[in-house]
Amino acid sequence: MRASDIDRGRISRPPEKAKVLLAGGAQKNQGFVINKVEMRQYVERKDDQLGDYSLLTVVVETDRGTAEMKYDEGFRGQDALESAVTMLTQYFGLASLINRALIELQRQ
């Protein structure tokens, strides 16, 4: 099963960058086993003044399916992925993000 809140055309190619946030721990949550959490950056266009327009997504892989959800988008600069990863891992955002993904998977 695969759930997504993103138009398939926007994520049909490999991302420019990706960073694994959680892997190999087999965390259990709400009856799901969380195998991997990854953040991806898709650069959709470039502007001479504003820089790259990025779509940042989070992929949560579980034993019962995968959810890919939009995390952020816009002109976020060269270090968009790194900044978002830092924000998630330093301020307890990862737990709420996983819960959101599990809700999406339960709806399927």
Secondary structure, 3 states (H helix, E strand, C coil): CEEECCCHHHHCCCCCEEEEEEEEEEEEECCEEEEEEEEEEEEEEEECCCEEEEEEEEEEEECCEEEEEEEEEEECCCCHHHHHHHHHHHCCHHHHHHHHHHHHHHHC
